[in-house]
Amino acid sequence: MIEKIYEILEECCPDVDFRTEKNLVDDGLLESLDIVMIVNELAEEFDVRIGVEDILPENFNSAEAMTALVVRLQGEE
């Protein structure tokens, strides 16, 4: 799953090294429009609903955090 998330992220923001960055939001590497695109792509790819309550910096600071979010949301459905 994380490889697919890397693909989505690299397509969205090709200049960011998602495999090593762990503070994507905190360091300003992802802007709000990037996050909107990522939320839409993750929701579509993994058939999950990412609610407003899930759009928190800690859920989007790294590819690993996004993977954990998707896994958690898949378990709730």
mmCIF file of the N, C-alpha and C atoms, coordinates in Angstrom:
data_MODEL
# 
_entry.id   MODEL 
# 
loop_
_atom_site.group_PDB 
_atom_site.id 
_atom_site.type_symbol 
_atom_site.label_atom_id 
_atom_site.label_alt_id 
_atom_site.label_comp_id 
_atom_site.label_asym_id 
_atom_site.label_entity_id 
_atom_site.label_seq_id 
_atom_site.pdbx_PDB_ins_code 
_atom_site.Cartn_x 
_atom_site.Cartn_y 
_atom_site.Cartn_z 
_atom_site.occupancy 
_atom_site.B_iso_or_equiv 
_atom_site.pdbx_formal_charge 
_atom_site.auth_seq_id 
_atom_site.auth_comp_id 
_atom_site.auth_asym_id 
_atom_site.auth_atom_id 
_atom_site.pdbx_PDB_model_num 
ATOM 1   N N  . MET A 1 1  ? 0.815   -1.193 0.000  1.00 0.00 ? 1  MET A N  1 
ATOM 2   C CA . MET A 1 1  ? 0.000   0.000  0.000  1.00 0.00 ? 1  MET A CA 1 
ATOM 3   C C  . MET A 1 1  ? 0.867   1.268  0.000  1.00 0.00 ? 1  MET A C  1 
ATOM 4   N N  . ILE A 1 2  ? 1.937   1.252  0.770  1.00 0.00 ? 2  ILE A N  1 
ATOM 5   C CA . ILE A 1 2  ? 2.744   2.473  0.857  1.00 0.00 ? 2  ILE A CA 1 
ATOM 6   C C  . ILE A 1 2  ? 3.379   2.821  -0.489 1.00 0.00 ? 2  ILE A C  1 
ATOM 7   N N  . GLU A 1 3  ? 3.688   1.821  -1.303 1.00 0.00 ? 3  GLU A N  1 
ATOM 8   C CA . GLU A 1 3  ? 4.257   2.126  -2.625 1.00 0.00 ? 3  GLU A CA 1 
ATOM 9   C C  . GLU A 1 3  ? 3.253   2.881  -3.484 1.00 0.00 ? 3  GLU A C  1 
ATOM 10  N N  . LYS A 1 4  ? 1.987   2.517  -3.407 1.00 0.00 ? 4  LYS A N  1 
ATOM 11  C CA . LYS A 1 4  ? 0.950   3.223  -4.157 1.00 0.00 ? 4  LYS A CA 1 
ATOM 12  C C  . LYS A 1 4  ? 0.806   4.649  -3.628 1.00 0.00 ? 4  LYS A C  1 
ATOM 13  N N  . ILE A 1 5  ? 0.917   4.812  -2.318 1.00 0.00 ? 5  ILE A N  1 
ATOM 14  C CA . ILE A 1 5  ? 0.849   6.149  -1.725 1.00 0.00 ? 5  ILE A CA 1 
ATOM 15  C C  . ILE A 1 5  ? 2.036   6.989  -2.182 1.00 0.00 ? 5  ILE A C  1 
ATOM 16  N N  . TYR A 1 6  ? 3.221   6.384  -2.238 1.00 0.00 ? 6  TYR A N  1 
ATOM 17  C CA . TYR A 1 6  ? 4.382   7.110  -2.776 1.00 0.00 ? 6  TYR A CA 1 
ATOM 18  C C  . TYR A 1 6  ? 4.101   7.575  -4.203 1.00 0.00 ? 6  TYR A C  1 
ATOM 19  N N  . GLU A 1 7  ? 3.516   6.712  -5.026 1.00 0.00 ? 7  GLU A N  1 
ATOM 20  C CA . GLU A 1 7  ? 3.197   7.081  -6.410 1.00 0.00 ? 7  GLU A CA 1 
ATOM 21  C C  . GLU A 1 7  ? 2.270   8.291  -6.449 1.00 0.00 ? 7  GLU A C  1 
ATOM 22  N N  . ILE A 1 8  ? 1.227   8.251  -5.636 1.00 0.00 ? 8  ILE A N  1 
ATOM 23  C CA . ILE A 1 8  ? 0.260   9.356  -5.590 1.00 0.00 ? 8  ILE A CA 1 
ATOM 24  C C  . ILE A 1 8  ? 0.959   10.642 -5.169 1.00 0.00 ? 8  ILE A C  1 
ATOM 25  N N  . LEU A 1 9  ? 1.774   10.551 -4.132 1.00 0.00 ? 9  LEU A N  1 
ATOM 26  C CA . LEU A 1 9  ? 2.455   11.736 -3.610 1.00 0.00 ? 9  LEU A CA 1 
ATOM 27  C C  . LEU A 1 9  ? 3.450   12.301 -4.615 1.00 0.00 ? 9  LEU A C  1 
ATOM 28  N N  . GLU A 1 10 ? 4.207   11.428 -5.246 1.00 0.00 ? 10 GLU A N  1 
ATOM 29  C CA . GLU A 1 10 ? 5.212   11.877 -6.211 1.00 0.00 ? 10 GLU A CA 1 
ATOM 30  C C  . GLU A 1 10 ? 4.568   12.489 -7.443 1.00 0.00 ? 10 GLU A C  1 
ATOM 31  N N  . GLU A 1 11 ? 3.381   12.010 -7.793 1.00 0.00 ? 11 GLU A N  1 
ATOM 32  C CA . GLU A 1 11 ? 2.646   12.594 -8.909 1.00 0.00 ? 11 GLU A CA 1 
ATOM 33  C C  . GLU A 1 11 ? 2.170   14.002 -8.541 1.00 0.00 ? 11 GLU A C  1 
ATOM 34  N N  . CYS A 1 12 ? 1.739   14.156 -7.317 1.00 0.00 ? 12 CYS A N  1 
ATOM 35  C CA . CYS A 1 12 ? 1.232   15.448 -6.838 1.00 0.00 ? 12 CYS A CA 1 
ATOM 36  C C  . CYS A 1 12 ? 2.351   16.475 -6.695 1.00 0.00 ? 12 CYS A C  1 
ATOM 37  N N  . CYS A 1 13 ? 3.454   16.057 -6.086 1.00 0.00 ? 13 CYS A N  1 
ATOM 38  C CA . CYS A 1 13 ? 4.551   16.974 -5.768 1.00 0.00 ? 13 CYS A CA 1 
ATOM 39  C C  . CYS A 1 13 ? 5.885   16.314 -6.104 1.00 0.00 ? 13 CYS A C  1 
ATOM 40  N N  . PRO A 1 14 ? 6.277   16.322 -7.363 1.00 0.00 ? 14 PRO A N  1 
ATOM 41  C CA . PRO A 1 14 ? 7.482   15.597 -7.785 1.00 0.00 ? 14 PRO A CA 1 
ATOM 42  C C  . PRO A 1 14 ? 8.792   16.112 -7.180 1.00 0.00 ? 14 PRO A C  1 
ATOM 43  N N  . ASP A 1 15 ? 8.795   17.318 -6.637 1.00 0.00 ? 15 ASP A N  1 
ATOM 44  C CA . ASP A 1 15 ? 10.033  17.886 -6.091 1.00 0.00 ? 15 ASP A CA 1 
ATOM 45  C C  . ASP A 1 15 ? 10.300  17.501 -4.639 1.00 0.00 ? 15 ASP A C  1 
ATOM 46  N N  . VAL A 1 16 ? 9.369   16.769 -4.017 1.00 0.00 ? 16 VAL A N  1 
ATOM 47  C CA . VAL A 1 16 ? 9.515   16.415 -2.603 1.00 0.00 ? 16 VAL A CA 1 
ATOM 48  C C  . VAL A 1 16 ? 9.954   14.961 -2.487 1.00 0.00 ? 16 VAL A C  1 
ATOM 49  N N  . ASP A 1 17 ? 10.907  14.697 -1.582 1.00 0.00 ? 17 ASP A N  1 
ATOM 50  C CA . ASP A 1 17 ? 11.363  13.325 -1.328 1.00 0.00 ? 17 ASP A CA 1 
ATOM 51  C C  . ASP A 1 17 ? 10.503  12.723 -0.219 1.00 0.00 ? 17 ASP A C  1 
ATOM 52  N N  . PHE A 1 18 ? 9.415   12.081 -0.616 1.00 0.00 ? 18 PHE A N  1 
ATOM 53  C CA . PHE A 1 18 ? 8.456   11.532 0.338  1.00 0.00 ? 18 PHE A CA 1 
ATOM 54  C C  . PHE A 1 18 ? 8.998   10.327 1.092  1.00 0.00 ? 18 PHE A C  1 
ATOM 55  N N  . ARG A 1 19 ? 10.056  9.729  0.591  1.00 0.00 ? 19 ARG A N  1 
ATOM 56  C CA . ARG A 1 19 ? 10.613  8.545  1.259  1.00 0.00 ? 19 ARG A CA 1 
ATOM 57  C C  . ARG A 1 19 ? 11.455  8.907  2.473  1.00 0.00 ? 19 ARG A C  1 
ATOM 58  N N  . THR A 1 20 ? 11.898  10.166 2.566  1.00 0.00 ? 20 THR A N  1 
ATOM 59  C CA . THR A 1 20 ? 12.719  10.556 3.716  1.00 0.00 ? 20 THR A CA 1 
ATOM 60  C C  . THR A 1 20 ? 12.094  11.660 4.572  1.00 0.00 ? 20 THR A C  1 
ATOM 61  N N  . GLU A 1 21 ? 11.244  12.481 3.998  1.00 0.00 ? 21 GLU A N  1 
ATOM 62  C CA . GLU A 1 21 ? 10.642  13.589 4.756  1.00 0.00 ? 21 GLU A CA 1 
ATOM 63  C C  . GLU A 1 21 ? 9.605   13.068 5.751  1.00 0.00 ? 21 GLU A C  1 
ATOM 64  N N  . LYS A 1 22 ? 9.675   13.590 6.972  1.00 0.00 ? 22 LYS A N  1 
ATOM 65  C CA . LYS A 1 22 ? 8.749   13.161 8.029  1.00 0.00 ? 22 LYS A CA 1 
ATOM 66  C C  . LYS A 1 22 ? 7.941   14.322 8.602  1.00 0.00 ? 22 LYS A C  1 
ATOM 67  N N  . ASN A 1 23 ? 8.131   15.523 8.046  1.00 0.00 ? 23 ASN A N  1 
ATOM 68  C CA . ASN A 1 23 ? 7.417   16.718 8.516  1.00 0.00 ? 23 ASN A CA 1 
ATOM 69  C C  . ASN A 1 23 ? 6.884   17.506 7.325  1.00 0.00 ? 23 ASN A C  1 
ATOM 70  N N  . LEU A 1 24 ? 6.154   16.826 6.467  1.00 0.00 ? 24 LEU A N  1 
ATOM 71  C CA . LEU A 1 24 ? 5.692   17.435 5.225  1.00 0.00 ? 24 LEU A CA 1 
ATOM 72  C C  . LEU A 1 24 ? 4.837   18.673 5.456  1.00 0.00 ? 24 LEU A C  1 
ATOM 73  N N  . VAL A 1 25 ? 3.933   18.609 6.406  1.00 0.00 ? 25 VAL A N  1 
ATOM 74  C CA . VAL A 1 25 ? 3.059   19.747 6.692  1.00 0.00 ? 25 VAL A CA 1 
ATOM 75  C C  . VAL A 1 25 ? 3.791   20.756 7.575  1.00 0.00 ? 25 VAL A C  1 
ATOM 76  N N  . ASP A 1 26 ? 4.400   20.261 8.631  1.00 0.00 ? 26 ASP A N  1 
ATOM 77  C CA . ASP A 1 26 ? 5.071   21.150 9.589  1.00 0.00 ? 26 ASP A CA 1 
ATOM 78  C C  . ASP A 1 26 ? 6.175   21.979 8.933  1.00 0.00 ? 26 ASP A C  1 
ATOM 79  N N  . ASP A 1 27 ? 6.876   21.405 7.956  1.00 0.00 ? 27 ASP A N  1 
ATOM 80  C CA . ASP A 1 27 ? 7.956   22.125 7.274  1.00 0.00 ? 27 ASP A CA 1 
ATOM 81  C C  . ASP A 1 27 ? 7.485   22.893 6.039  1.00 0.00 ? 27 ASP A C  1 
ATOM 82  N N  . GLY A 1 28 ? 6.171   22.876 5.777  1.00 0.00 ? 28 GLY A N  1 
ATOM 83  C CA . GLY A 1 28 ? 5.622   23.633 4.661  1.00 0.00 ? 28 GLY A CA 1 
ATOM 84  C C  . GLY A 1 28 ? 5.881   23.027 3.289  1.00 0.00 ? 28 GLY A C  1 
ATOM 85  N N  . LEU A 1 29 ? 6.219   21.745 3.251  1.00 0.00 ? 29 LEU A N  1 
ATOM 86  C CA . LEU A 1 29 ? 6.468   21.086 1.962  1.00 0.00 ? 29 LEU A CA 1 
ATOM 87  C C  . LEU A 1 29 ? 5.163   20.767 1.232  1.00 0.00 ? 29 LEU A C  1 
ATOM 88  N N  . LEU A 1 30 ? 4.085   20.608 1.985  1.00 0.00 ? 30 LEU A N  1 
ATOM 89  C CA . LEU A 1 30 ? 2.760   20.416 1.392  1.00 0.00 ? 30 LEU A CA 1 
ATOM 90  C C  . LEU A 1 30 ? 1.912   21.629 1.716  1.00 0.00 ? 30 LEU A C  1 
ATOM 91  N N  . GLU A 1 31 ? 1.303   22.182 0.689  1.00 0.00 ? 31 GLU A N  1 
ATOM 92  C CA . GLU A 1 31 ? 0.390   23.305 0.876  1.00 0.00 ? 31 GLU A CA 1 
ATOM 93  C C  . GLU A 1 31 ? -1.039  22.770 0.937  1.00 0.00 ? 31 GLU A C  1 
ATOM 94  N N  . SER A 1 32 ? -1.960  23.620 1.286  1.00 0.00 ? 32 SER A N  1 
ATOM 95  C CA . SER A 1 32 ? -3.344  23.175 1.461  1.00 0.00 ? 32 SER A CA 1 
ATOM 96  C C  . SER A 1 32 ? -3.926  22.572 0.180  1.00 0.00 ? 32 SER A C  1 
ATOM 97  N N  . LEU A 1 33 ? -3.610  23.148 -0.965 1.00 0.00 ? 33 LEU A N  1 
ATOM 98  C CA . LEU A 1 33 ? -4.120  22.576 -2.222 1.00 0.00 ? 33 LEU A CA 1 
ATOM 99  C C  . LEU A 1 33 ? -3.521  21.202 -2.494 1.00 0.00 ? 33 LEU A C  1 
ATOM 100 N N  . ASP A 1 34 ? -2.250  21.017 -2.121 1.00 0.00 ? 34 ASP A N  1 
ATOM 101 C CA . ASP A 1 34 ? -1.629  19.696 -2.260 1.00 0.00 ? 34 ASP A CA 1 
ATOM 102 C C  . ASP A 1 34 ? -2.378  18.675 -1.413 1.00 0.00 ? 34 ASP A C  1 
ATOM 103 N N  . ILE A 1 35 ? -2.713  19.069 -0.200 1.00 0.00 ? 35 ILE A N  1 
ATOM 104 C CA . ILE A 1 35 ? -3.405  18.149 0.700  1.00 0.00 ? 35 ILE A CA 1 
ATOM 105 C C  . ILE A 1 35 ? -4.784  17.800 0.148  1.00 0.00 ? 35 ILE A C  1 
ATOM 106 N N  . VAL A 1 36 ? -5.485  18.778 -0.404 1.00 0.00 ? 36 VAL A N  1 
ATOM 107 C CA . VAL A 1 36 ? -6.795  18.506 -1.012 1.00 0.00 ? 36 VAL A CA 1 
ATOM 108 C C  . VAL A 1 36 ? -6.652  17.481 -2.133 1.00 0.00 ? 36 VAL A C  1 
ATOM 109 N N  . MET A 1 37 ? -5.650  17.669 -2.987 1.00 0.00 ? 37 MET A N  1 
ATOM 110 C CA . MET A 1 37 ? -5.422  16.708 -4.083 1.00 0.00 ? 37 MET A CA 1 
ATOM 111 C C  . MET A 1 37 ? -5.099  15.319 -3.530 1.00 0.00 ? 37 MET A C  1 
ATOM 112 N N  . ILE A 1 38 ? -4.244  15.265 -2.525 1.00 0.00 ? 38 ILE A N  1 
ATOM 113 C CA . ILE A 1 38 ? -3.848  13.986 -1.932 1.00 0.00 ? 38 ILE A CA 1 
ATOM 114 C C  . ILE A 1 38 ? -5.049  13.302 -1.289 1.00 0.00 ? 38 ILE A C  1 
ATOM 115 N N  . VAL A 1 39 ? -5.858  14.051 -0.559 1.00 0.00 ? 39 VAL A N  1 
ATOM 116 C CA . VAL A 1 39 ? -7.064  13.482 0.070  1.00 0.00 ? 39 VAL A CA 1 
ATOM 117 C C  . VAL A 1 39 ? -7.960  12.867 -0.997 1.00 0.00 ? 39 VAL A C  1 
ATOM 118 N N  . ASN A 1 40 ? -8.179  13.599 -2.080 1.00 0.00 ? 40 ASN A N  1 
ATOM 119 C CA . ASN A 1 40 ? -9.039  13.076 -3.158 1.00 0.00 ? 40 ASN A CA 1 
ATOM 120 C C  . ASN A 1 40 ? -8.452  11.807 -3.775 1.00 0.00 ? 40 ASN A C  1 
ATOM 121 N N  . GLU A 1 41 ? -7.162  11.807 -4.040 1.00 0.00 ? 41 GLU A N  1 
ATOM 122 C CA . GLU A 1 41 ? -6.519  10.645 -4.646 1.00 0.00 ? 41 GLU A CA 1 
ATOM 123 C C  . GLU A 1 41 ? -6.546  9.436  -3.719 1.00 0.00 ? 41 GLU A C  1 
ATOM 124 N N  . LEU A 1 42 ? -6.248  9.654  -2.436 1.00 0.00 ? 42 LEU A N  1 
ATOM 125 C CA . LEU A 1 42 ? -6.262  8.538  -1.476 1.00 0.00 ? 42 LEU A CA 1 
ATOM 126 C C  . LEU A 1 42 ? -7.672  7.969  -1.324 1.00 0.00 ? 42 LEU A C  1 
ATOM 127 N N  . ALA A 1 43 ? -8.662  8.858  -1.226 1.00 0.00 ? 43 ALA A N  1 
ATOM 128 C CA . ALA A 1 43 ? -10.052 8.413  -1.084 1.00 0.00 ? 43 ALA A CA 1 
ATOM 129 C C  . ALA A 1 43 ? -10.485 7.581  -2.274 1.00 0.00 ? 43 ALA A C  1 
ATOM 130 N N  . GLU A 1 44 ? -10.116 8.034  -3.465 1.00 0.00 ? 44 GLU A N  1 
ATOM 131 C CA . GLU A 1 44 ? -10.497 7.313  -4.682 1.00 0.00 ? 44 GLU A CA 1 
ATOM 132 C C  . GLU A 1 44 ? -9.748  5.989  -4.814 1.00 0.00 ? 44 GLU A C  1 
ATOM 133 N N  . GLU A 1 45 ? -8.446  6.019  -4.604 1.00 0.00 ? 45 GLU A N  1 
ATOM 134 C CA . GLU A 1 45 ? -7.622  4.824  -4.784 1.00 0.00 ? 45 GLU A CA 1 
ATOM 135 C C  . GLU A 1 45 ? -7.952  3.728  -3.783 1.00 0.00 ? 45 GLU A C  1 
ATOM 136 N N  . PHE A 1 46 ? -8.196  4.118  -2.530 1.00 0.00 ? 46 PHE A N  1 
ATOM 137 C CA . PHE A 1 46 ? -8.373  3.123  -1.476 1.00 0.00 ? 46 PHE A CA 1 
ATOM 138 C C  . PHE A 1 46 ? -9.815  3.004  -0.996 1.00 0.00 ? 46 PHE A C  1 
ATOM 139 N N  . ASP A 1 47 ? -10.734 3.698  -1.670 1.00 0.00 ? 47 ASP A N  1 
ATOM 140 C CA . ASP A 1 47 ? -12.160 3.623  -1.375 1.00 0.00 ? 47 ASP A CA 1 
ATOM 141 C C  . ASP A 1 47 ? -12.446 3.888  0.107  1.00 0.00 ? 47 ASP A C  1 
ATOM 142 N N  . VAL A 1 48 ? -11.918 5.018  0.588  1.00 0.00 ? 48 VAL A N  1 
ATOM 143 C CA . VAL A 1 48 ? -12.167 5.432  1.966  1.00 0.00 ? 48 VAL A CA 1 
ATOM 144 C C  . VAL A 1 48 ? -12.731 6.845  1.966  1.00 0.00 ? 48 VAL A C  1 
ATOM 145 N N  . ARG A 1 49 ? -13.397 7.193  3.055  1.00 0.00 ? 49 ARG A N  1 
ATOM 146 C CA . ARG A 1 49 ? -13.897 8.557  3.228  1.00 0.00 ? 49 ARG A CA 1 
ATOM 147 C C  . ARG A 1 49 ? -12.974 9.251  4.220  1.00 0.00 ? 49 ARG A C  1 
ATOM 148 N N  . ILE A 1 50 ? -12.299 10.285 3.761  1.00 0.00 ? 50 ILE A N  1 
ATOM 149 C CA . ILE A 1 50 ? -11.419 11.055 4.627  1.00 0.00 ? 50 ILE A CA 1 
ATOM 150 C C  . ILE A 1 50 ? -12.185 12.318 4.999  1.00 0.00 ? 50 ILE A C  1 
ATOM 151 N N  . GLY A 1 51 ? -12.644 12.351 6.240  1.00 0.00 ? 51 GLY A N  1 
ATOM 152 C CA . GLY A 1 51 ? -13.457 13.461 6.707  1.00 0.00 ? 51 GLY A CA 1 
ATOM 153 C C  . GLY A 1 51 ? -12.612 14.643 7.152  1.00 0.00 ? 51 GLY A C  1 
ATOM 154 N N  . VAL A 1 52 ? -13.284 15.759 7.360  1.00 0.00 ? 52 VAL A N  1 
ATOM 155 C CA . VAL A 1 52 ? -12.612 16.973 7.815  1.00 0.00 ? 52 VAL A CA 1 
ATOM 156 C C  . VAL A 1 52 ? -11.860 16.706 9.114  1.00 0.00 ? 52 VAL A C  1 
ATOM 157 N N  . GLU A 1 53 ? -12.433 15.872 9.974  1.00 0.00 ? 53 GLU A N  1 
ATOM 158 C CA . GLU A 1 53 ? -11.805 15.562 11.255 1.00 0.00 ? 53 GLU A CA 1 
ATOM 159 C C  . GLU A 1 53 ? -10.488 14.799 11.094 1.00 0.00 ? 53 GLU A C  1 
ATOM 160 N N  . ASP A 1 54 ? -10.274 14.204 9.921  1.00 0.00 ? 54 ASP A N  1 
ATOM 161 C CA . ASP A 1 54 ? -9.042  13.454 9.652  1.00 0.00 ? 54 ASP A CA 1 
ATOM 162 C C  . ASP A 1 54 ? -7.949  14.317 9.033  1.00 0.00 ? 54 ASP A C  1 
ATOM 163 N N  . ILE A 1 55 ? -8.300  15.506 8.584  1.00 0.00 ? 55 ILE A N  1 
ATOM 164 C CA . ILE A 1 55 ? -7.324  16.363 7.901  1.00 0.00 ? 55 ILE A CA 1 
ATOM 165 C C  . ILE A 1 55 ? -6.565  17.170 8.956  1.00 0.00 ? 55 ILE A C  1 
ATOM 166 N N  . LEU A 1 56 ? -5.627  16.476 9.566  1.00 0.00 ? 56 LEU A N  1 
ATOM 167 C CA . LEU A 1 56 ? -4.783  17.031 10.615 1.00 0.00 ? 56 LEU A CA 1 
ATOM 168 C C  . LEU A 1 56 ? -3.327  16.896 10.191 1.00 0.00 ? 56 LEU A C  1 
ATOM 169 N N  . PRO A 1 57 ? -2.465  17.820 10.587 1.00 0.00 ? 57 PRO A N  1 
ATOM 170 C CA . PRO A 1 57 ? -1.054  17.720 10.188 1.00 0.00 ? 57 PRO A CA 1 
ATOM 171 C C  . PRO A 1 57 ? -0.429  16.357 10.487 1.00 0.00 ? 57 PRO A C  1 
ATOM 172 N N  . GLU A 1 58 ? -0.732  15.794 11.651 1.00 0.00 ? 58 GLU A N  1 
ATOM 173 C CA . GLU A 1 58 ? -0.108  14.508 12.004 1.00 0.00 ? 58 GLU A CA 1 
ATOM 174 C C  . GLU A 1 58 ? -0.507  13.372 11.063 1.00 0.00 ? 58 GLU A C  1 
ATOM 175 N N  . ASN A 1 59 ? -1.629  13.494 10.369 1.00 0.00 ? 59 ASN A N  1 
ATOM 176 C CA . ASN A 1 59 ? -2.044  12.457 9.414  1.00 0.00 ? 59 ASN A CA 1 
ATOM 177 C C  . ASN A 1 59 ? -1.403  12.637 8.041  1.00 0.00 ? 59 ASN A C  1 
ATOM 178 N N  . PHE A 1 60 ? -0.760  13.782 7.813  1.00 0.00 ? 60 PHE A N  1 
ATOM 179 C CA . PHE A 1 60 ? -0.200  14.073 6.491  1.00 0.00 ? 60 PHE A CA 1 
ATOM 180 C C  . PHE A 1 60 ? 1.264   14.492 6.531  1.00 0.00 ? 60 PHE A C  1 
ATOM 181 N N  . ASN A 1 61 ? 1.928   14.326 7.655  1.00 0.00 ? 61 ASN A N  1 
ATOM 182 C CA . ASN A 1 61 ? 3.328   14.725 7.778  1.00 0.00 ? 61 ASN A CA 1 
ATOM 183 C C  . ASN A 1 61 ? 4.289   13.762 7.086  1.00 0.00 ? 61 ASN A C  1 
ATOM 184 N N  . SER A 1 62 ? 3.843   12.540 6.798  1.00 0.00 ? 62 SER A N  1 
ATOM 185 C CA . SER A 1 62 ? 4.714   11.572 6.127  1.00 0.00 ? 62 SER A CA 1 
ATOM 186 C C  . SER A 1 62 ? 3.866   10.560 5.375  1.00 0.00 ? 62 SER A C  1 
ATOM 187 N N  . ALA A 1 63 ? 4.505   9.858  4.461  1.00 0.00 ? 63 ALA A N  1 
ATOM 188 C CA . ALA A 1 63 ? 3.813   8.791  3.733  1.00 0.00 ? 63 ALA A CA 1 
ATOM 189 C C  . ALA A 1 63 ? 3.356   7.711  4.700  1.00 0.00 ? 63 ALA A C  1 
ATOM 190 N N  . GLU A 1 64 ? 4.158   7.458  5.726  1.00 0.00 ? 64 GLU A N  1 
ATOM 191 C CA . GLU A 1 64 ? 3.799   6.440  6.713  1.00 0.00 ? 64 GLU A CA 1 
ATOM 192 C C  . GLU A 1 64 ? 2.545   6.846  7.487  1.00 0.00 ? 64 GLU A C  1 
ATOM 193 N N  . ALA A 1 65 ? 2.449   8.131  7.819  1.00 0.00 ? 65 ALA A N  1 
ATOM 194 C CA . ALA A 1 65 ? 1.265   8.624  8.527  1.00 0.00 ? 65 ALA A CA 1 
ATOM 195 C C  . ALA A 1 65 ? 0.024   8.509  7.648  1.00 0.00 ? 65 ALA A C  1 
ATOM 196 N N  . MET A 1 66 ? 0.175   8.792  6.357  1.00 0.00 ? 66 MET A N  1 
ATOM 197 C CA . MET A 1 66 ? -0.956  8.671  5.434  1.00 0.00 ? 66 MET A CA 1 
ATOM 198 C C  . MET A 1 66 ? -1.365  7.212  5.279  1.00 0.00 ? 66 MET A C  1 
ATOM 199 N N  . THR A 1 67 ? -0.388  6.328  5.255  1.00 0.00 ? 67 THR A N  1 
ATOM 200 C CA . THR A 1 67 ? -0.693  4.895  5.171  1.00 0.00 ? 67 THR A CA 1 
ATOM 201 C C  . THR A 1 67 ? -1.474  4.463  6.405  1.00 0.00 ? 67 THR A C  1 
ATOM 202 N N  . ALA A 1 68 ? -1.031  4.884  7.576  1.00 0.00 ? 68 ALA A N  1 
ATOM 203 C CA . ALA A 1 68 ? -1.722  4.539  8.824  1.00 0.00 ? 68 ALA A CA 1 
ATOM 204 C C  . ALA A 1 68 ? -3.153  5.076  8.812  1.00 0.00 ? 68 ALA A C  1 
ATOM 205 N N  . LEU A 1 69 ? -3.340  6.286  8.288  1.00 0.00 ? 69 LEU A N  1 
ATOM 206 C CA . LEU A 1 69 ? -4.678  6.865  8.190  1.00 0.00 ? 69 LEU A CA 1 
ATOM 207 C C  . LEU A 1 69 ? -5.575  6.011  7.301  1.00 0.00 ? 69 LEU A C  1 
ATOM 208 N N  . VAL A 1 70 ? -5.074  5.637  6.129  1.00 0.00 ? 70 VAL A N  1 
ATOM 209 C CA . VAL A 1 70 ? -5.881  4.832  5.207  1.00 0.00 ? 70 VAL A CA 1 
ATOM 210 C C  . VAL A 1 70 ? -6.211  3.475  5.829  1.00 0.00 ? 70 VAL A C  1 
ATOM 211 N N  . VAL A 1 71 ? -5.232  2.850  6.455  1.00 0.00 ? 71 VAL A N  1 
ATOM 212 C CA . VAL A 1 71 ? -5.468  1.540  7.106  1.00 0.00 ? 71 VAL A CA 1 
ATOM 213 C C  . VAL A 1 71 ? -6.552  1.680  8.178  1.00 0.00 ? 71 VAL A C  1 
ATOM 214 N N  . ARG A 1 72 ? -6.439  2.740  8.992  1.00 0.00 ? 72 ARG A N  1 
ATOM 215 C CA . ARG A 1 72 ? -7.442  2.952  10.047 1.00 0.00 ? 72 ARG A CA 1 
ATOM 216 C C  . ARG A 1 72 ? -8.822  3.167  9.446  1.00 0.00 ? 72 ARG A C  1 
ATOM 217 N N  . LEU A 1 73 ? -8.912  3.975  8.401  1.00 0.00 ? 73 LEU A N  1 
ATOM 218 C CA . LEU A 1 73 ? -10.217 4.259  7.783  1.00 0.00 ? 73 LEU A CA 1 
ATOM 219 C C  . LEU A 1 73 ? -10.793 3.017  7.114  1.00 0.00 ? 73 LEU A C  1 
ATOM 220 N N  . GLN A 1 74 ? -9.957  2.196  6.533  1.00 0.00 ? 74 GLN A N  1 
ATOM 221 C CA . GLN A 1 74 ? -10.443 0.963  5.924  1.00 0.00 ? 74 GLN A CA 1 
ATOM 222 C C  . GLN A 1 74 ? -11.009 0.031  6.988  1.00 0.00 ? 74 GLN A C  1 
ATOM 223 N N  . GLY A 1 75 ? -10.410 0.038  8.156  1.00 0.00 ? 75 GLY A N  1 
ATOM 224 C CA . GLY A 1 75 ? -10.889 -0.803 9.248  1.00 0.00 ? 75 GLY A CA 1 
ATOM 225 C C  . GLY A 1 75 ? -12.215 -0.340 9.834  1.00 0.00 ? 75 GLY A C  1 
ATOM 226 N N  . GLU A 1 76 ? -12.521 0.947  9.659  1.00 0.00 ? 76 GLU A N  1 
ATOM 227 C CA . GLU A 1 76 ? -13.769 1.504  10.205 1.00 0.00 ? 76 GLU A CA 1 
ATOM 228 C C  . GLU A 1 76 ? -14.964 1.232  9.313  1.00 0.00 ? 76 GLU A C  1 
ATOM 229 N N  . GLU A 1 77 ? -14.710 0.874  8.066  1.00 0.00 ? 77 GLU A N  1 
ATOM 230 C CA . GLU A 1 77 ? -15.833 0.689  7.128  1.00 0.00 ? 77 GLU A CA 1 
ATOM 231 C C  . GLU A 1 77 ? -16.404 -0.698 7.201  1.00 0.00 ? 77 GLU A C  1 
# 
